[in-house]
Amino acid sequence: MRPAARWCAVAVLAAAVAFGASCGGKKAPKTVPVPTPNQTLYEKGVALINQRKFESARKVLTEVGTREATPPELDALVKLAIADSYFYQTGLENLIEAQSRYTQFVSFYPSHEMASYAQFQIGVCYLRQSPQPHLDQSFTRQAMDEFDKVARLDPHGRYVLSASQMREFCIQKLAQHDYDVGRFYIRRKAWNGAVARFKDILEYYPSYSATDGVYYNIGYCLMKAGNDADAEIYLQKIVRDYPASRYVPEAKDALGKLKKPAAPPTEPAAGATPAAEGVPVPPPVNAP
């Protein structure tokens, strides 16, 4: 082999060795993991909610749709699950966030089979923000309106009965509010104001569980206001229609006072001057 050819062969061999060494020094490329299916992510998120790991659940649920397209039916369930994660996590701010997300769900998916559930949850969110009965009941009234919408969304749905029961709970709470206000007026001896509040209960909340107390308080206030005729009507109703009521003894006692005849005039003392001239003084009882 001629020198020139020999040097060419050496150069080719050296280049091959250098190339092989450079390739050998590099790390093998990492294998890209297979994207997790959306359904698996959704199920994992729901499981975390059941474990009360709400923030972790939301982190997983927000990954749905980032690696592959999300079917519309699954997208709705994911949104509902995120709303649930806020609802079950303690804190007013989480409750308000849940309420907002349930409202969005009903707006976006009004015909979805879970729309009535989301609507029911809106009512529960309002009710959970409602204070004690003696305080303002705006949230309770709003909750009752939201529960009424459940049947309109799905008249035969499985949440209609629950919504009806929660609505009745709202009615009892609103009636108790008016009852407490009526008792407040009684303590202030504002008899007419108390009567008006108690009559509102009979008109707007006829299913109130303490209706017997309402009738008694109306009768009592009317009696105090000097309206004995109307007071007797309400007190008689207690005795007649609520024989087992704890107010019956008090109603009977009040009725006894209403029917008690007026006391006879007091006999003047011996030698007393008649109250008015020409008015005879009744003789003593033991006079002959």
Beta strands, then each sheet from edge to edge (+ up, - down):
end
